[in-house]
Amino acid sequence: MEFYPAIIVAVNQESAIARIEATAQQIVFPHSAFNAVPADVRQVGVKGFISFPKVPPVFTAEKAA
């Protein structure tokens, strides 16, 4: 499994969307799914990593410095 740098680019009432920085691929994480982006990091601009090719992918936020 590999980890790709990503950033949250959109959040609405149903999902968070993360974009993989290297490829610009966007992945939708529904809030109701078991792999949902944690509520405390569902903000546009939050950087982290997406595990891939894990199915479904998981977004992990970077720890604050």
KOLMAR-925978 format. One line per field, with one value per residue: residue number from 0; residue in three letters; x, y, z of N, C-alpha, C in turn. Coordinates in pm, 1 decimal. Layout:
N
n = c(NUM;...)
res = c(ALA;...)
n_xx = c(X;...)
n_yy = c(Y;...)
n_zz = c(Z;...)
ca_xx = c(X;...)
ca_yy = c(Y;...)
ca_zz = c(Z;...)
c_xx = c(X;...)
c_yy = c(Y;...)
c_zz = c(Z;...)
//
This chain:
65
n = c(0;1;2;3;4;5;6;7;8;9;10;11;12;13;14;15;16;17;18;19;20;21;22;23;24;25;26;27;28;29;30;31;32;33;34;35;36;37;38;39;40;41;42;43;44;45;46;47;48;49;50;51;52;53;54;55;56;57;58;59;60;61;62;63;64)
res = c(MET;GLU;PHE;TYR;PRO;ALA;ILE;ILE;VAL;ALA;VAL;ASN;GLN;GLU;SER;ALA;ILE;ALA;ARG;ILE;GLU;ALA;THR;ALA;GLN;GLN;ILE;VAL;PHE;PRO;HIS;SER;ALA;PHE;ASN;ALA;VAL;PRO;ALA;ASP;VAL;ARG;GLN;VAL;GLY;VAL;LYS;GLY;PHE;ILE;SER;PHE;PRO;LYS;VAL;PRO;PRO;VAL;PHE;THR;ALA;GLU;LYS;ALA;ALA)
n_xx = c(85.1;47.6;102.5;-39.5;15.6;-244.0;-522.9;-802.4;-1058.4;-1322.1;-1621.6;-1937.0;-2279.3;-2306.7;-2064.6;-1699.7;-1446.5;-1143.1;-833.1;-577.4;-252.0;-42.8;-164.0;-405.2;-638.6;-963.0;-1128.6;-1424.3;-1549.5;-1803.8;-1990.4;-2133.2;-2009.1;-1791.1;-1527.9;-1517.7;-1403.4;-1267.7;-1473.2;-1353.5;-1157.3;-1274.0;-1244.9;-1196.2;-883.1;-736.2;-454.6;-324.7;-293.1;-372.2;-446.3;-360.2;-335.8;-553.9;-882.4;-1192.6;-1036.6;-856.6;-853.0;-604.4;-527.8;-263.2;-58.3;-81.3;176.3)
n_yy = c(-117.7;223.6;571.3;877.8;1224.5;1451.4;1681.8;1833.8;1948.9;2021.7;2037.6;1926.6;1882.6;1611.5;1486.4;1473.9;1594.7;1491.8;1576.5;1420.1;1529.2;1486.6;1383.7;1507.4;1369.0;1326.1;1221.2;1110.9;1114.0;991.5;1109.4;921.9;680.6;407.2;474.3;747.3;1088.5;1202.3;1392.5;1612.4;1702.2;1777.5;2003.7;2249.3;2266.8;2118.8;1920.6;1598.2;1244.0;993.9;658.5;415.4;143.7;74.5;-40.6;49.9;375.3;558.8;860.7;1027.9;1270.4;1511.9;1554.1;1832.8;2074.0)
n_zz = c(0.0;-74.8;5.3;-77.3;-108.2;-30.3;-46.6;112.6;-84.8;-106.5;86.2;182.5;296.7;263.0;188.5;175.3;-36.3;-161.7;-313.8;-489.7;-483.6;-674.4;-906.4;-946.7;-923.4;-797.6;-503.9;-360.1;-36.9;128.6;410.7;551.2;515.4;616.6;581.8;602.2;602.0;902.1;1125.7;1257.3;1084.4;849.7;657.9;410.8;260.3;440.7;475.6;393.4;360.1;118.5;131.1;-98.0;-316.2;-157.9;-108.8;3.2;-51.0;206.4;387.9;561.6;789.5;810.7;1095.1;1312.5;1339.2)
ca_xx = c(0.0;121.9;33.2;-23.8;-24.5;-375.4;-579.9;-948.3;-1090.4;-1463.7;-1698.7;-2077.6;-2352.4;-2304.7;-1933.7;-1577.2;-1374.9;-998.9;-762.3;-439.4;-173.8;40.5;-241.3;-529.0;-754.3;-1046.4;-1197.5;-1535.5;-1564.2;-1933.8;-1986.1;-2198.5;-1929.2;-1698.8;-1399.4;-1542.1;-1302.8;-1310.8;-1544.3;-1267.3;-1068.6;-1355.6;-1234.5;-1121.8;-744.2;-666.0;-365.1;-305.4;-252.1;-471.5;-388.3;-401.6;-461.7;-652.3;-1018.8;-1192.7;-925.2;-874.2;-782.5;-543.6;-480.5;-131.3;-64.9;-40.8;313.6)
ca_yy = c(0.0;347.4;689.1;989.4;1353.1;1495.2;1797.3;1842.7;2061.2;2058.6;1969.2;1966.3;1808.3;1467.7;1426.1;1552.8;1557.8;1510.2;1571.0;1372.9;1639.7;1451.2;1346.8;1586.9;1280.2;1358.7;1107.3;1152.2;1036.8;1018.7;1116.2;804.2;560.3;372.6;539.1;891.5;1177.2;1234.1;1520.5;1721.0;1748.3;1802.1;2144.7;2276.9;2304.8;2024.7;1833.2;1465.5;1139.4;893.6;525.7;362.3;110.1;19.2;-16.8;186.2;455.2;622.7;989.0;1047.2;1408.0;1535.0;1607.2;1973.8;2089.9)
ca_zz = c(0.0;-82.6;54.8;-169.4;-50.9;-77.0;22.1;106.4;-173.3;-92.6;189.8;188.0;399.7;235.4;164.0;162.5;-158.4;-150.5;-441.3;-482.6;-536.5;-790.1;-1025.4;-946.7;-912.1;-682.9;-444.1;-274.7;86.5;191.4;556.9;608.4;488.8;724.6;555.4;595.7;659.9;1038.6;1136.2;1302.8;976.7;729.3;625.5;288.5;283.5;528.3;400.7;449.5;267.9;82.4;112.2;-226.8;-379.0;-65.4;-154.1;-44.3;-1.6;336.7;402.8;692.4;798.2;868.3;1231.5;1324.0;1390.9)
c_xx = c(89.4;35.9;64.9;-67.3;-154.6;-421.2;-732.1;-982.6;-1236.5;-1527.0;-1841.7;-2147.5;-2341.7;-2166.7;-1820.5;-1507.0;-1227.8;-937.3;-619.4;-353.4;-98.9;-40.0;-366.9;-653.8;-830.8;-1120.8;-1302.0;-1544.4;-1698.7;-1921.8;-2046.2;-2118.2;-1832.2;-1561.3;-1414.1;-1425.2;-1352.4;-1368.0;-1452.2;-1169.0;-1143.4;-1358.9;-1152.8;-981.6;-667.2;-582.4;-350.0;-258.0;-370.0;-398.6;-447.2;-304.6;-561.8;-792.7;-1112.1;-1074.8;-959.8;-792.4;-732.2;-484.0;-340.1;-151.2;-16.5;96.6;314.3)
c_yy = c(123.6;462.4;807.2;1118.4;1400.4;1614.0;1793.0;1967.8;2104.9;1975.2;2019.8;1879.9;1657.7;1405.8;1527.4;1502.9;1592.2;1497.3;1524.2;1477.4;1605.0;1430.2;1430.6;1499.3;1316.4;1234.8;1161.0;1056.9;1071.6;1016.9;991.9;675.3;533.3;436.4;691.1;968.8;1213.9;1376.5;1636.0;1770.7;1771.6;1951.1;2160.2;2323.4;2212.0;1931.1;1700.3;1369.7;1047.5;762.7;467.2;252.1;44.7;55.6;-42.8;264.5;521.0;750.5;998.8;1187.4;1411.5;1586.8;1750.0;1982.5;2161.1)
c_zz = c(0.0;-31.5;-35.4;-101.5;-115.0;5.4;7.6;24.3;-165.4;17.2;180.7;292.7;381.8;224.9;171.9;36.6;-138.4;-289.3;-416.7;-552.8;-664.8;-918.5;-1045.5;-945.3;-785.8;-635.7;-347.5;-156.2;150.4;344.9;622.7;590.0;603.7;703.4;541.6;654.9;799.7;1048.0;1173.9;1196.8;844.9;698.2;497.9;326.3;374.1;441.7;473.0;343.2;239.9;61.9;-14.9;-262.6;-285.3;-113.4;-37.3;14.2;131.8;337.8;545.9;695.5;855.2;1009.2;1232.7;1387.4;1523.0)
//
